[in-house]
Amino acid sequence: MIAITSLLDKVYSDRVTELTELLEKKFGLKGVKMSPYPHLTFLTAEIPDLDEMKEYLERVCLETPVFNVRTTGLGIFPGAAPVIYVPVLRTSRLNLFHGNIHRDIAEMSVEMSVYYNPNMWLPHISLALGDTTPEILGPVLNFLNTYNFNWDISLDNLTLMRKSGDFYLKEEEFQFSRRELIT
């Protein structure tokens, strides 16, 4: 299984890392470290030909200028192990980018997670997952409530991560073109 993500810029990567370390220290939550790089996930899939995938990602990144996404508030995916996350606001720019890579990668894939379908995708940055419980949710949210999550994050890459045991590890990072959009 692979994941196509964008690693966060240094400012917000450091901020997310600081928050996840505080959540580990204060509440023992470390499940989010199954992917040790703060990121935004565009999709997960089973891809038989990774070379074709990497060529595609390189082409897309050469044609994609750096762009920003905004976040606000906190979100929860409920369940026995709730996921606590920072929601990324969907914009027409982000939706178009996600829709295009989802469509193209679907043609290369033998299986894709339904949660990343453009009609269902909830872009987010995970703060806690896998080892949370409904009982700890209140205290964790009370703690996180003291932070500001109105962020403006610069996305400048697509990063291929591969599942390795219990972890998703970075396999290759592709930088977006640095040219500016002409309006």
N, C-alpha and C positions, 0 to 999 in steps of 0.2 A: 504494500500500500504506500502511495506517495501523497504528499500534500503540496499544493501550490500556494505559496504565501507571499506576503511582503514583510520583510523585517522592518521594525520600526526604526525611525531615525534615532540618533544617539540620545537626544534629550528625553524622548518618551520611552525608549528602551531602558534607560537608566531609571526613569520614574517608575515604570512597571516592575522592574527588578527590585527596586527599593520596597515597593508595596508588597510584592510577593514574599520577600524576605521578612518583612514585618509580620505578615500573616502566618508565616512558618514559626517565627519566634513567639508570637503572642497566642496563636491558636493551634500550632502543630500542623498547619496545612502546607503540604509540599507537593501534592499531586500535579499541580500545574507545571511542575518542572519536568514532566514527561516530554515537554518541548522546551529546552533550556533557553530559547531565543524569543523574546517578546515579538509578537507578529500578528498580522491579520491574515486569516485563511480564506482563500478564494474557492478552493475545492479540494476534495480528496478523491482518489481514483486508483484503479488497478490498470497499469499501462504496460503492455507487453514489450514495446520497443522504446526504451528510455532514450536512445540516441535520437530518434525522431522527435520525441518530446523536447529534448534539450535544444535541438535545432529550431523548433517552433518557438520556444521561450526566448531564445537569442534574437530571432527575427522580430518578435513582438516588442521586445525591449528596445531594439534599435529604433523602432517607429513610435515609441511612447515617451512623451516628455514627462518630467517629474511633475506630480500633482499632489495637492493636499486633500486630506480628509479631516472631518471634524467629528469630535465625540462629545457626548454629554451624558451626565447621570450614571446610574448603575442599572444593571439588568440581572435577572435571574432566570435560568432555565430550571424549572422545578423538577423534583423527583427524589428518589431515595438518596442520591448524592447530587444536590443542586449545584449548578454551575453559576458562579458569580462573575460578571463581566462588565466591561465598559462598552456601551453601544456606540457603533460607528454610524453616523448619519448617512443614509443613502441619498445620493445626488444623481442627477442624470449622467454626469461624467463617470462616477463610480459604477453605476448600473450598466452603462454601455461597455465599459472596460470588462467588468465581470461577465456580462452576457456573452461578449465575443470570445473570451478565453474559455468559458464553460462550453459554448457551442463547438469550438474547434477541438478542444481536448476530448469532448464526448466522442468525436469521430475516431480518436486514437485509443480509446479506453474500452476495456471489457466490463468494467463496473465503475459506477460513480455513486457517491453518497447522495441520497435524495435531499439532505439538508442544505446542500449547496446549489440546488436547482434555482435559477434566477427568480422564480415565483415564491420560493420559500426561504431564501438566504437571509439571514440576520447577521450582517457583518458585526464583528465584536472583537474585543481584546480580552482574553480570559485572565482573571485574577486568581480564581480558585476553582478547581475541578477534580473530580475523582475521589477525593477523600473528605469531602464536606458531608454534613448531615443536616437534616431539617432543624435539629436542636441547636446547632452552632450558628445557624443562619442569622438569627436575630443579633447576637453579640458581634458577629463579623460585620454585618451591615451597619450596626451602631458605630463601630470603629471606623469603617470606611466613610461614613456619612460626614466626617470632619474634613474630608479632602475635596478638592475641586477637580471635576472630571471634564471640564470644558477645554478640550485640547484641540490644537491645530497641528496635525502631523503631516510631514512631508514624506510621500511614498516615492522611492527612487529605485525600486528593485522588484523583481520576482525571484523568489527563492524556492528551489526544489528541496523538499525534505522527504526523507525515506524512513519508514517505520523500521526500527531495529530493536527487537525485544520489546521492552515497555516504553521505549523512547522514540520520538521523531527527531532525527538528526539532520543537520544541514548537509546536503550533498553538493549543491552548486547554486551560486548566486549570480543573477544576470542584472546588470545595471541598466536603468532607463537612459535614453538619450538625454543629454543635458540641454538640448535646444529649447527655447521658449516657444509657447504657442503664439502663433501670429493671429491677431484678431482684427 
